[in-house]
C-alpha cells in the first residue's frame, strides 16, 4: 500500500480545523495536507504539527475568493499582482512549516477574455512560481480538474497539463494527479500513472461517482494502489474525498486494506 496522507480540508470536517490535527493523528496518520491553511497562523499550525507529530506535505496557494466560487486566479490576466502576493504567502507558510509542496490552481477561465492571453498568463504565473518555489526547495504542482464539478476550469486533463508544462519549461513543475478528476475526464488510470510517473509530483484520490471513499464507486483501488507501488513514485498518496458518513466510519476501507 502507498504512504497515505490525509487532507484536513475534506476529512474530519466534523471538527474545527485546529482540532483535526489531533483527530488525524489519533486515526493513525503521520502526514497531512491542507488546501488553504491560512485561517490559522503559522504558529498555530506549527504547534499542532509538533504536538501530534505530524508532517505537513502540501498546501494550496491562495485561490481568490473561494466562498463566491472562485477556484484559483493563476489564469486571470487582470489579477497577476494578487496572484504573486498569494504565492509569496504560500511560500512563507511552506518554508516556516517545512512543507515540501505547493499546489497552484489555474482557476476558471474568466469571461470575455482572450484565450491566448489567459493561457500566456497561466504560463507566466507557473514559471515565476516554479522559480520562486525552487529557490526554497519546494516542489510546485498544478492539477487538472474535471469539467463536471467545476465547469470552465482552465486545466482539465493530464495531457493538456503536460503540454502546457512543456511550454512553461521549468523542471520544478509537475502534475498533481487527482485520481477522482482524471477518472471522470479520461479514465485509463493505471497506464497513465505508470507511463508518466516521473511527471507526477503528488497523487490524491476519491472514488467515482460522488467523490467519496474507496468502495463507494467504480474504481478498483486495490489495483490502482498496487500499480502506484510498482512505480518509482516516492511521495504520499492523499485521501481527498468527502466521507459518505462520518470520517472515522469512512476509514474502514483503510483498515481492511
N, C-alpha and C positions, 0 to 999 in steps of 0.2 A: 504494500500500500504506500501511496505517496506520503510526504511530510505535510500533514494538514494544518492549515491555519484557519482562523475564523474571523469573519467580517462583523465587527461590532456595530456597524450601522444597520445591519439587516437581521442579525440574530441577537437574542437576549434583549429584544426591544420591550419586553415586559418591564424592564428596569430603566432608570435614567442612565445616560451614557457612562457617567462616572462609576456606577455600580456594576457595569457589565464586565469590567476587567476582572473583578473578583469572581463573578459567575463563570467566566470563560476559564479561568484557572481551576476553579473547583470542578468543572466538567472535564478537565484533563488537557486543555490546550496550553501550549507553550508559546505560540506565535499568534499575533492578531494583526488585522488591518482595519483601518477606519477610513471611510470615504472622505469625510470632512471633519477633522478633529478640532476645528477652530472655535467651537463653543467652549472648549476647555483651554486653559492656559498651558503653556509648555511645562510649567512647574507642577500643575495638577496631574498631567499625563505622566510625567516622569515619576511622580510619587506612586501612582497606581502600577506602573510597569515594575518599579523596584519592589514595591510591597508584595506583588503577586508573581514575581519572577517571570515576567512576560517580555517578549520581544516584539516591537512594532516593525512590521516588514514593508508596509505600503500605505501611503496616503494619496488622496487626490489633490491636485492644485485647486484652489477656489474656482468655482464654475458659474459665476454670475449669480443671479437671483433664483435659487433653486425653488423657493416657495411659489414663485409665479410661473414656473415651468421652464426656466432656462436650464440647459443641460451642458453648459460649457460655453465659452466665448472665444476659444482659440481660432475659430474661423471667421470671426466678425471683424471686418476691416476698420470699423469705427471705434473699436474698443481695445486697441493694441496697448495703450498705456495701462488700462485697468488689468489687462491680461498679464503684463510684465510685473505689475505690483503684486498680483496674486501668486505668480511663480516665485517671486522673492520671498513672500510669506511662507509658501510651502517649503522652500529650501531652508528657511530659518527654522521651521518646525522639524524638518527631517534631520538636519545636522545636529540640532540640540538633543534629539531623541534617538540618534543612531539608527534612523530609518533609511534603508538602502534603496528604496524605490519610490518614485513619484509618477502618478498617472495623470496625463494631460488630456482632458476631454475636448474633442473638436467642437461640439455643440451643434445645435440645429442651424441649418443654413438660413441666414437672415433673408427676409422677404425684400423684394425689389433690389437685389444685389446682383452684380455680375458674377457669373460662375467662375470665371478666370481669376477675378480679384479675390473671391472667397478662398479658392484653392491656394493662391500665392500667399495670402495672409496666413493660412494654416501652416504652410511650408515654412514661412519665415519664423513663425512662433515656435514650431517644433525645433527648428535649427537653433535658435537662440536659447531655448530652454535646454536642449541637449548639451550645448556648450556650457551653460551655467551649472547644470547638474554634474557634468563630467568634472568640472573643477572641484567639486565637493565629493567626488567618488559616489555619486548617486546615479542609479540606473533610471533613465527616462523610459516610460512606456506610454502607449496610447492604445485605446481599444476601439474596435468596431462594434456597433450596436444595431440590433435588428430594427427594421422599419415598422414592425407592428407595435412595439412598445413605445418607440419614440419616432414617429413619422417626421421625416425631414432631417434626421440626424445625418451629418455630413459623411461619416465613415461607416460603412455597412458590412463589408466582407474582408476576410483576411487577404485575398488577392489585391483588392483595392488598396488596403493599407500598405502592403509591401511595395506596390508600385509607387505609391506616394512617398514612402520612406526612402526609396531609392533616389527620388528627386531631392529629398532633404540632404542625403549624402553625409550623414554623421553616424559613426559606429555606436554612439551611446544612445541609440533609439531602437526599441524593439516593440513587438506587439504584445499587448495584454490580451491573451486569448481566453475569452469567456465562452465556455462550452455551451451555455444556455443560448447566448446570442448566435453563435456560429451553427448550432444545430438548426435553429429556425431559418437562418439565411442560406446555408449551404450544405449542411449535413457532412457526411464523409469525414467524421471527426478524427478517427484513428489514423487514416492515411495522411491527413493534413498535419496532424501533430508529429507523426513520425518523420515526414519528409521536410518539415520546416522548424524543427525544434530549436535549431540554432538562432532562428529569427524571433523566437518567443521569449519574452522576458518575465512573464508572470502568467499563471493559469488560475482561473476561477470557474465555479460551476454551480448549476442548478438544473433541475430536471425540466423537461418539456412535455406537455404544456403546463402552465401555472407558475413556473419559477419556484417550485417547492423542492423539498429534499429528495435525494435519490430514492427510487422505489415508488414514486408517485406518478411517474410518467413513462415515456417511451425509451429513454436512454439506458443502455446496458453499461452501467458504471463499472461493474467488475472488469469488463473487457477494456473500457477506456482507461481505467486506473492502471491495469496491468500493462497496457500499451505505453503509458507515460513512464512507468517504472523501467521499461525496456529501452528507453531512450537515454540520452546523456543529460537530460534536464535535472538540474541540481537544486532548483528552487522549491518553494512551497506551492501547494495547491489549495486554494482558499474556498471555504464554504461561503458562498454569497447568494443565499436563497432566502425566500420568505417561508418560514416554518408554517406548515399546514395547520398545526395546533400550537402547543407551547414549544419553545425552543428545545427543552430537555426531552420531551416526548419525541420530537422530530429527529433527535440524535440517535435513535435506536438503530438505524441503519449502520452507523459508525461502530457501534458496539458489536454488531454481528459480522462485520467485515474482517 
